[in-house]
Every structure is written in C-alpha cells, then in structure tokens.
Amino acid sequence: MRRMLFLAAVLVCGWTGVAGAQSLNRSVQGFGGVTFGSSELGRTSKASSVGGVVAAGLTPNIQIIGEGGRLSDIKPPLLNLLDFTSVNLRVSAWYAEGGVRFIASPHLSVRPYTEATAGMARLRTGVSGLSGRTDVIVATALEFFNRTEPMLGVGGGVVFGAGPISVDAGYRYKRIVASGLASAVNAEDAYQVNEARVGVGIRF
C-alpha cells in the first residue's frame, strides 16, 4: 500500500512538473509585416503582409506551429520597372503552413527562436492601368495564371514578455514554387519572399 501511495505521489509530482513547464508555452498571435527585395538594377520593392500564428508546446523548447496569411505583392523586383508606366502588375498569395519551432524556455522574458515550415500558397495575378477594354481582357487572361503551389519557409526572431501578453519581432524567408503558367510571370523557378514582421499574441 505504501509503495502504491509513493508511486502515486511520484506520478502526481511528475505531472505537475510537466504541466508547469508547459504553462505559457501555447499562444495565439496576429502579425503584420513588410516583404522586401531588390532587383539587379538596384530597385527595391516593398509590400505588406498580414496573418496569424497558433503555437502549441510539445516540450518547453519545442512547439508545433500553424500559420496562415496574405502576402500582398510578391512579384519579382525586376517587374517593379513597370512602376515607371501606367501599368500595375500584382502577384499576391494567400497561404497556410505548419511546422516546428525551437524556442527558449517559456519562463524567460526574452525568448529567441528559429523555425521551419511547409505548406501551400494560392497565387493570384492581377493587372490594372491599361485602357478600359484591354484591362478587362488582360485581367481575364491572367486568371489562368492563378495556381496553388507548394511553399517552404524558415525564420527566426525573439518573443518578448513574461506574462500572458507577448510581442514577437522576427524575420521569415519563404519560397513558393513557380510552375506552369505561373512561371511565365517569374524568370526564376520560385517566388522568393523576405519578410520582416511584428506580432502581438496571447500566451496560455
């Protein structure tokens, strides 16, 4: 009987320790950011990004993450030369991905992390600035360029906050495959996105 009581006490203490380690290691976050890149001609492109992240702790230092969002314009920087004309070409993407994050202890107020993700992105190409009827015809033709493609990502950052409210400042690199007609808008084999972001979340 004493052995059973002792074993029960050990299990309870162990469970309490795990639960304590897992506290504040789950979070829901919304973020906004800026994507950027530069062409061989030295011209820099910038666009906005928004989204949300859900993280669940497997251990105090490993989280499973899910992310979804929108990249407002990911066209290759070289195409920004169209800014000197009346034509405005856009390649946007809605995406969803999942992955793993390696992060410092949830009991620290400053938590550096790195992560790797994989998912899918829905590319959408649009154009404006042409003459009335031509604009409609070209926009209709560009519908054939809209595709869902694989996406890979890596990144890192720092989470600030010791309580339930946290602030996340980080960088992400995303690579979206360009195949079929979608590759006609891009001279490379993928859309490469650099993103600086800031998010605010709730930990629990």
Backbone as a ProteinNet text record, in pm:
[ID]
protein_1_A
[PRIMARY]
MRRMLFLAAVLVCGWTGVAGAQSLNRSVQGFGGVTFGSSELGRTSKASSVGGVVAAGLTPNIQIIGEGGRLSDIKPPLLNLLDFTSVNLRVSAWYAEGGVRFIASPHLSVRPYTEATAGMARLRTGVSGLSGRTDVIVATALEFFNRTEPMLGVGGGVVFGAGPISVDAGYRYKRIVASGLASAVNAEDAYQVNEARVGVGIRF
[TERTIARY]
83.6	0	87.7	191.7	280.7	351	388	452.9	359.9	232.8	134.4	116.7	110.5	97.2	219.3	336.9	460.4	463.3	423.4	421.3	322.6	205.7	105.6	159.5	228.9	285.1	389.3	472	574.2	508.1	402.6	332.8	268.6	206.6	143	245.9	358.3	464.6	520.9	537.5	588.3	492.4	363.8	263	257.4	266.2	265.3	384.4	501.4	620.7	606.4	550.2	529.8	430.5	319.7	218.4	275.8	359.7	420.6	514.2	588.1	681.7	607.7	484.9	410.1	331.5	316.3	238.9	303	221	265	350	330.2	404.4	311.3	189.3	95.5	56.2	27.6	-4	-86.8	-158.4	-230.6	-182.9	-146.3	-83.5	-132	-146.3	-169.9	-48	-14.7	105	83.7	169	176.7	322.2	349.2	488.4	507.5	632.5	671.7	758.6	722.3	807.6	894.4	1015.8	1107.1	1204.8	1262.6	1362.7	1420.9	1527	1589.6	1627.6	1617.6	1649.7	1796.2	1840.4	1978.2	2004.8	1897.7	1912.9	1915.7	1911.6	1921.7	1790.6	1678.3	1549.4	1491.1	1445.3	1390.9	1238.8	1180.9	1035.2	990.5	875.6	819	668.7	614.8	470.8	433.3	305.4	259	224.4	220.4	178	102.3	3.7	-72.7	-103.1	-128.9	-163.1	-173.9	-181.2	-192.1	-115.5	-74.2	3.1	-55.2	-65.6	-102.9	14.1	54.8	167.1	126.6	167.5	139	267.6	298.4	423.2	420.4	517.4	538.9	626.9	729.1	817.8	840.7	907.9	933.8	1009.5	1083.2	1166.1	1128.3	1020.9	975.6	826.6	788	647.6	610.1	486.5	426.5	350.7	369.1	306.4	222.4	118	36	22.1	34.3	31	-49.8	-123.1	-194.8	-188.4	-191.5	-184.4	-191.6	-164.8	-167.7	-44.2	21	131.9	76.3	75.3	0.9	64.1	197.4	262.1	399	415	540.9	604.4	564	621.4	772.1	849.5	994.2	1027.2	1128.4	1162.6	1187	1237.2	1264.6	1137.7	1022.3	896.6	849.4	915.4	880.1	917	990.6	1017.4	887.3	782.7	652.1	597.4	653.7	609.1	633.2	724.5	751.6	647.9	556.4	449.7	315.3	208.9	74.7	23.8	100.4	57.4	99.3	8.3	35.2	8.9	115.1	104.1	127	38.6	48.7	42.8	122.6	114.5	102	-17.5	-41.3	-56.7	-57.3	-68.9	-136.4	-238.6	-291.3	-221.9	-185.4	-110.7	-149.4	-120.8	-136.4	-20.5	38.4	154.3	163.3	240.5	265.1	411.1	458	598.6	636.6	765.2	818.9	905.2	899.1	975.9	1058.4	1184	1272.8	1288.8	1251.8	1240.6	1295.2	1340.9	1393.6	1281.4	1317.7	1224.5	1108.4	985.5	870	876.5	969.6	981	1072.2	1131.4	1216.2	1133.8	1173.7	1102.4	1150.5	1266.1	1318.3	1347.2	1275.6	1282.8	1321.7	1448.6	1487.3	1432.8	1409.7	1359.6	1399.9	1397.4	1410.8	1300.9	1262.5	1154.5	1169.8	1102.6	1096.1	952.1	900.5	760.6	746.4	629.2	595	444	398.9	256	223.7	112.2	65.1	28.9	48.3	14.2	-71.5	-174.6	-261.2	-218.9	-156.5	-109	-222.2	-225.6	-325.5	-257.8	-271.7	-209.7	-315	-287.3	-380.5	-307.2	-378.6	-318.8	-420.9	-373.7	-458.4	-375.1	-441.6	-371.3	-371.7	-433.1	-445.4	-572.3	-590.6	-713.8	-832.3	-949.2	-1068.9	-1090.2	-1113.1	-1144.6	-1023	-905.9	-783.1	-758.9	-785.9	-769.4	-853.4	-977.5	-1067.3	-1019.6	-977.9	-932.7	-807.8	-709.7	-585.4	-611.7	-696.5	-728.1	-793.8	-881.6	-946.6	-844.6	-751.5	-648.1	-557.9	-531.6	-442.3	-502.5	-634.4	-696.9	-632.7	-580.1	-517.7	-382.9	-328.4	-201.6	-221.1	-344.4	-370.6	-358.4	-266.1	-238.9	-213	-228.3	-190.3	-59.7	41.9	176.8	235.1	331	397.9	481.7	493.2	572	655.1	780.4	869.4	914.5	941.8	983.9	1077.3	1162.2	1246.7	1246.3	1281.5	1284.1	1329.5	1326.6	1367.1	1325.5	1341.6	1304.3	1318.5	1253.3	1256.6	1117	1072.5	944.6	974.3	910.9	928.6	801.6	818.9	704.4	709.4	693.6	695.2	554.9	453.2	315.3	237.1	104.2	20.4	30	68.2	80.2	224.7	243.2	378.6	388.1	509.4	540.3	649.3	626.7	718.2	775.6	906.8	974.1	1061.3	1041.1	1116	1131.6	1198.2	1224.3	1182.4	1124.6	1089.9	1139	1183.7	1214.2	1121.2	1045.4	952	984	970.2	998	875.8	812.8	693.6	730.4	703.8	736.6	656.6	721.1	653.6	657	542.3	536.5	425.2	425.3	320.2	315	193.5	175.2	226.7	223.9	269.4	415.8	493	634.9	658.6	558.2	574.8	588	534.6	544.2	676.3	747.1	869.2	979.7	1092.4	1202.5	1271.7	1253.7	1316.7	1220.3	1267.1	1183.1	1099	1106.1	1029.7	1015.8	909.1	893.7	963.5	1059	1134.3	1092.4	1048.6	992.1	1073	1124.4	1186.4	1086.9	1065.7	962.3	1013.7	997.4	1019.9	882.6	860.6	726.3	729.4	617.5	596	457.7	448.5	321.2	293.1	166.3	121.2	34.2	63.7	-9	-48.4	-126.3	-168.2	-112.6	-38.7	17	-69.5	-79.7	-160	-108.6
-120	0	125.9	123.2	238.9	261	147.3	160.5	224.4	186.2	242.8	391.7	431.3	571.9	651.4	589.8	656.6	675	569.4	576.2	682.1	687.2	787.3	928.2	946.9	1077.8	1118.5	1021	1049.4	1089.1	1016.5	1047	1184.5	1217.8	1349.2	1460	1441	1542.5	1557.4	1442.3	1448	1518.4	1489.9	1554.8	1704.1	1741.4	1882.6	1955.1	1887.6	1947.8	1969.2	1869.1	1883.9	1994.4	1995.9	2098.9	2237.2	2247.1	2376.8	2419.5	2322.6	2355.6	2397.4	2341.3	2371.9	2502.4	2557.7	2680.6	2793.5	2876.6	2988	2940.6	2815.3	2763.4	2736	2790.5	2789.1	2934.1	2966.6	3106	3118.9	3230.1	3271.9	3413	3439	3567.4	3620.9	3751.4	3818.3	3902.6	3913.4	3987.6	4069.4	4167.8	4246.6	4262.6	4276.2	4285.2	4353.5	4353.2	4411.6	4310.6	4279.9	4196.6	4288.2	4241.7	4329.1	4248.2	4313.9	4252.4	4359.2	4325.2	4421.3	4352.8	4424.1	4369.4	4394.2	4334.1	4353.3	4498	4572.2	4712.3	4802.7	4741.2	4818.6	4875.8	4836	4889.7	4801	4861.8	4788.9	4786.3	4670.7	4657	4628.6	4682.3	4659.3	4638.2	4552.7	4527	4480.2	4480.8	4445	4296.9	4247.8	4111	4111.2	4023.7	4009.2	3861.4	3823.5	3685	3653.3	3525.8	3479.4	3350	3325.6	3206.5	3143	3010.3	2933.1	2842.5	2840.9	2758.1	2673.8	2546.5	2455.9	2385.7	2388.4	2331.6	2180.1	2113	1970.2	1947.9	2033.4	2035.9	2184.1	2217.5	2359.2	2431.1	2356	2419.8	2385	2308.2	2272.3	2298.5	2369.8	2399.5	2353.1	2307.2	2285.3	2412.5	2465.6	2591.3	2575.3	2655.4	2666.3	2813.6	2847.3	2987.4	3004.2	3114.2	3149.2	3299	3343.4	3487.3	3523.8	3650.3	3702.1	3787.2	3760	3840.4	3925.2	4057.3	4143.7	4155.2	4141.1	4150.1	4084.5	3975	3900.8	3892.6	3977.8	3970.9	3998.9	3943.3	3965.7	4114.3	4160.4	4302.9	4365.2	4286	4341.6	4396.1	4333.5	4379.6	4511.4	4559	4689.3	4802.7	4770.9	4872.4	4919.3	4837.1	4878	4997.3	5026.4	5141.9	5271.3	5268.4	5387.8	5405.5	5309.4	5317.4	5325.7	5328	5332.7	5192.9	5089.3	4951.3	4906.5	4844	4794	4643.6	4563.9	4418.4	4372.7	4284.6	4236	4083.3	4023.9	3880.1	3864.8	3833.9	3818	3669.9	3638.5	3498.4	3486.9	3401	3353.6	3222.2	3197.7	3076	3017.9	2888.6	2818.5	2721	2712.3	2625.9	2578.9	2474.5	2423.3	2387.5	2372.7	2340.2	2325.9	2337.3	2319.7	2440	2477.4	2591.8	2547.5	2588.5	2565.1	2698.5	2700.9	2827.2	2813.5	2924.6	2924.8	2899.2	2875.9	2840	2938.5	2889.2	2977.9	3063.8	3034.7	3113	3234.5	3249.8	3366.1	3479.8	3601.7	3717.4	3753.2	3700.5	3717.6	3577.7	3538.3	3401.2	3397.9	3382.3	3366.4	3234.4	3229.2	3106.2	3097.7	2976.4	2950.6	2852.3	2852.1	2764.3	2725.1	2616.1	2570.5	2529	2564.7	2539.4	2488.3	2430.8	2387.8	2400.4	2433.6	2448.6	2474.8	2543.7	2573.1	2720.7	2775.6	2915.6	2924	3007.3	3030.4	3161	3150.9	3268.7	3331.3	3464.2	3536	3653.2	3659.2	3764.1	3861.7	3990	4092.4	4207.5	4282.8	4396.4	4508.7	4630.7	4747.9	4855.6	4959	5069.5	5066.3	4960.8	4955.2	5027.5	5044.1	5107.5	5017.8	5077.3	5010.7	4867.1	4842.5	4707.4	4617	4669.5	4589.8	4542.4	4630.2	4596	4473.6	4471	4359.5	4232.3	4242.4	4124.6	4064.7	4149.3	4100.7	4041.8	4108.9	4058.4	3920.9	3901.9	3772.2	3666	3701.9	3607.8	3567.1	3661.2	3632.2	3534.1	3510.9	3412.4	3274.5	3247.2	3118	3103.8	3215.3	3211.9	3180.3	3186	3163.8	3015.7	2982.8	2843.5	2827.4	2704.3	2670.1	2592.8	2643.8	2588.2	2557.1	2462.8	2432.9	2552.1	2564.2	2671.6	2617.3	2659.5	2625.6	2753.5	2745.8	2866.2	2836.1	2932.3	2927.9	3068.1	3077.5	3209.7	3205	3319.2	3330.5	3464.3	3478.8	3604.7	3596.8	3689.7	3697	3728.6	3653.8	3680.1	3751.4	3866.4	3944.8	3934.7	3914	3913.2	3795.3	3821.3	3715.7	3671.8	3752.4	3721.6	3668.6	3680.4	3626.5	3704.3	3832.8	3913.9	3910.9	3886.2	3879.2	3959.4	4003.2	4072.6	3993.7	3969.1	3887.3	3971.4	3983.6	4053.6	3952.1	3938.1	3834.5	3854.7	3757.9	3757.2	3621.1	3621.1	3496.9	3499.8	3384	3365.6	3257.5	3288.8	3192.9	3173.2	3049.9	3015.1	2942.4	3001.1	2944.8	2897	2771	2714.2	2784.3	2812.5	2871.9	2771.2	2709.1	2608.7	2643.5	2578.7	2601.9	2746.4	2798.5	2935.7	3036.5	3000.1	3093.2	3128.7	3038.7	3066.1	3168.5	3194.8	3291.9	3433.7	3458.5	3590.3	3606	3495.2	3494.6	3424.1	3490.5	3432.1	3319.9	3314	3211.7	3096.2	2990.4	2873.7	2884.8	2998.6	3016.8	3164.5	3196.8	3330.7	3329.3	3418.5	3425	3549.4	3527.9	3635.5	3654	3774.1	3812.9	3898.6	3867.3	3937.1	3974.6	4100.1	4145.7	4167.5	4117.4	4124.2	4152.3	4202.7	4222.2	4167.6	4087.9	4031	4053.1	4049.3	4059.5	3937.5	3868.3	3746.2	3730	3625.7	3586.5	3448	3432.8	3303.7	3242.6	3109.7	3043	2901.1
0	0	0	84.1	90.7	-43.3	-106.8	-236.8	-339.7	-335.3	-427.7	-402.7	-275.2	-241.9	-287.1	-266.8	-308.3	-459.5	-534.1	-679.6	-727.8	-663.1	-699.5	-676.9	-563.7	-532.7	-636.8	-679.5	-781.2	-912.3	-952.3	-1077.7	-1073.9	-960.2	-946.2	-954.2	-885.8	-889.4	-1029.8	-1097.2	-1234.1	-1326.9	-1315.3	-1398.9	-1371.9	-1243.2	-1207.8	-1268.5	-1266	-1323.9	-1472.9	-1543.7	-1687.8	-1718.2	-1643.1	-1665.3	-1641	-1534	-1506.4	-1616.6	-1671.2	-1778.9	-1904.8	-1923.7	-2044.4	-2033.6	-1914.2	-1898.4	-1976.2	-2036.5	-2119.5	-2238.3	-2279.9	-2394.8	-2512.2	-2503.7	-2615	-2641.8	-2765	-2795.8	-2922.6	-2929.5	-3049.3	-3079.9	-3204.8	-3237.9	-3371.9	-3379.4	-3506	-3539.6	-3669.2	-3705.8	-3833.3	-3849	-3971.2	-4007.2	-4137.1	-4176.4	-4309.7	-4352.6	-4480.8	-4554.1	-4678.9	-4763.1	-4848	-4876.4	-4949.1	-5032.8	-5131.4	-5218	-5307.4	-5379.1	-5469	-5598.7	-5710.3	-5840.9	-5874	-5985.7	-6028.1	-6068.1	-6094.8	-6131.2	-6008.6	-5890.2	-5767.5	-5719.1	-5781.1	-5738.5	-5628.8	-5519.8	-5405.8	-5410.4	-5378.6	-5374.6	-5232.1	-5195.2	-5062.6	-5075.6	-4989.3	-4987.2	-4847.4	-4818.4	-4684.2	-4673.9	-4551	-4522	-4389.5	-4377.5	-4253.4	-4232.2	-4106.6	-4081.7	-3934.6	-3905.1	-3767.9	-3747.3	-3623.6	-3589.2	-3463.3	-3464.2	-3345.7	-3311.8	-3184.3	-3141.3	-3021	-3021.1	-2909.7	-2869.8	-2741.3	-2693.5	-2682.8	-2745.7	-2725.2	-2603.4	-2590.3	-2474.4	-2442.9	-2333.5	-2305.5	-2416.3	-2500.2	-2602.4	-2745.9	-2764.8	-2899.2	-2911.5	-3016.4	-3042.6	-3183	-3195.8	-3326.8	-3362.8	-3483.9	-3521.4	-3647.2	-3654.6	-3774.3	-3808.5	-3934.8	-3975.3	-4102.7	-4111.6	-4232.8	-4252.8	-4377.6	-4401.4	-4547.6	-4573.2	-4710.2	-4736.4	-4849.9	-4898.6	-5012	-4994	-5086.3	-5223.8	-5234.4	-5365.5	-5359.5	-5434.9	-5431.3	-5569.7	-5661.6	-5795.7	-5789.6	-5883.7	-5884.3	-5889.3	-5815.1	-5810.8	-5947.1	-6043.1	-6175.6	-6240.6	-6210	-6268.8	-6210	-6103.5	-6048.1	-6143.4	-6249.5	-6351.2	-6416.9	-6404.3	-6456	-6378.9	-6260.9	-6183.5	-6259.4	-6356.6	-6435.4	-6546.9	-6559.4	-6658.3	-6586.5	-6662.3	-6603.4	-6567.8	-6604	-6580	-6440	-6368	-6233.2	-6230.6	-6229.1	-6222.4	-6079.3	-6029.1	-5892.3	-5890.1	-5803	-5776	-5624.6	-5578.5	-5434.9	-5401.4	-5271.8	-5231.2	-5095.3	-5087.5	-4960.3	-4930.1	-4805.3	-4775.3	-4639.9	-4624.8	-4496.7	-4485.3	-4366.9	-4347.9	-4203.8	-4183	-4049.8	-4035.5	-3911.8	-3893.3	-3747.7	-3723	-3587.9	-3552.2	-3426	-3375.5	-3254.8	-3253.4	-3139.2	-3066.7	-2938.3	-2866.1	-2725.2	-2669.1	-2532.1	-2431.8	-2308.8	-2202	-2189.9	-2167.4	-2151.7	-2025.9	-1935.9	-1813.5	-1829.6	-1947	-1973.2	-2032.3	-2005.5	-2060.6	-2201.5	-2241.5	-2377.7	-2432.2	-2538.7	-2588.8	-2737.3	-2769.9	-2911.1	-2965.4	-3097.9	-3158.4	-3305.7	-3357.5	-3500.4	-3539.2	-3667.6	-3709.7	-3855.7	-3892.4	-4031.1	-4059.5	-4176.8	-4209.3	-4352.8	-4381.4	-4516.4	-4532.1	-4653	-4674.2	-4820	-4841.8	-4976.2	-4986.8	-5105.8	-5131.9	-5257.5	-5252	-5367.6	-5433.3	-5550.5	-5622.4	-5702.8	-5701.5	-5780.2	-5849.8	-5980.7	-6060.8	-6109.9	-6098	-6143.4	-6210.1	-6292.9	-6362.4	-6372.4	-6370.8	-6388.5	-6456.9	-6502.5	-6565.5	-6716.3	-6775.2	-6920.1	-6962.5	-7091.1	-7139.5	-7107.8	-7093.1	-7044.5	-7085.3	-7214	-7259.6	-7251.7	-7283	-7275.4	-7132.9	-7035.1	-6894	-6859.1	-6902.1	-6871.8	-6939.5	-7066.1	-7140.6	-7076.7	-7044.5	-6984.1	-6845.6	-6765.9	-6632	-6640.7	-6739.6	-6758.8	-6798.3	-6888	-6931	-6815	-6724.7	-6612.2	-6512	-6519.4	-6431.9	-6449.9	-6570.7	-6596.8	-6525.7	-6476.5	-6405.2	-6256.4	-6208.7	-6067	-6034.4	-5945	-5912.8	-5763.1	-5714.7	-5577.3	-5583.7	-5514.6	-5524.9	-5386.2	-5378.5	-5250.7	-5203.9	-5073.1	-5014.3	-4898.4	-4890.9	-4779.9	-4712.1	-4583.2	-4511.4	-4395.4	-4364.6	-4245.5	-4185.7	-4059.8	-3998	-3855.2	-3793.1	-3654	-3598.6	-3469.4	-3405.9	-3255.8	-3189.5	-3043.3	-2992.4	-2892.8	-2826.3	-2694.3	-2673.5	-2551	-2466.5	-2335.1	-2245.1	-2150.4	-2021.2	-1921.2	-1882.1	-1914.3	-1879.5	-1997.6	-1991.4	-2099.2	-2230.1	-2224.8	-2346.1	-2394.9	-2523.2	-2577.8	-2707.3	-2737.4	-2862.4	-2933.8	-3061.1	-3140	-3254.2	-3260.3	-3370	-3442.8	-3575.1	-3643.6	-3792.7	-3854.5	-3999.1	-4055.1	-4175.6	-4243.3	-4388.3	-4433.5	-4575.4	-4627.1	-4731.9	-4789.3	-4936.9	-4981.3	-5120.5	-5176.7	-5277.7	-5339.4	-5479.4	-5507.2	-5637.7	-5746.8	-5859.4	-5975.4	-6088.8	-6115.5	-6221	-6318.9	-6432.6	-6530.4	-6574.8	-6591.4	-6637.3	-6535.5	-6405.4	-6302.5	-6320	-6380.5	-6400.2	-6510	-6592.8	-6700.9	-6647.4	-6526.8	-6465.1	-6391.7	-6372.1	-6292.6	-6371.1	-6389.9	-6465.8	-6388.9	-6257	-6175.6	-6154.4	-6083.6	-6061.7	-5935.7	-5866.5	-5744	-5710.5	-5638.1	-5581	-5445.8	-5426.1	-5301.8	-5224.2	-5100	-5019.9	-4892.5	-4870.9	-4744.3	-4668.6	-4542.3	-4465.3	-4326.3	-4290	-4152.6	-4090.8	-3970.2	-3910.8	-3761.7	-3712.4	-3568.8	-3536.2	-3430.8	-3391	-3243.7	-3209.1	-3069.8	-3041.3	-2932.5	-2903.8	-2758.9	-2733.8	-2600.2	-2572.9	-2464.5	-2425.1	-2315.3	-2318.3	-2214.5	-2191.3
[MASK]
++++++++++++++++++++++++++++++++++++++++++++++++++++++++++++++++++++++++++++++++++++++++++++++++++++++++++++++++++++++++++++++++++++++++++++++++++++++++++++++++++++++++++++++++++++++++++++++++++++++++++++

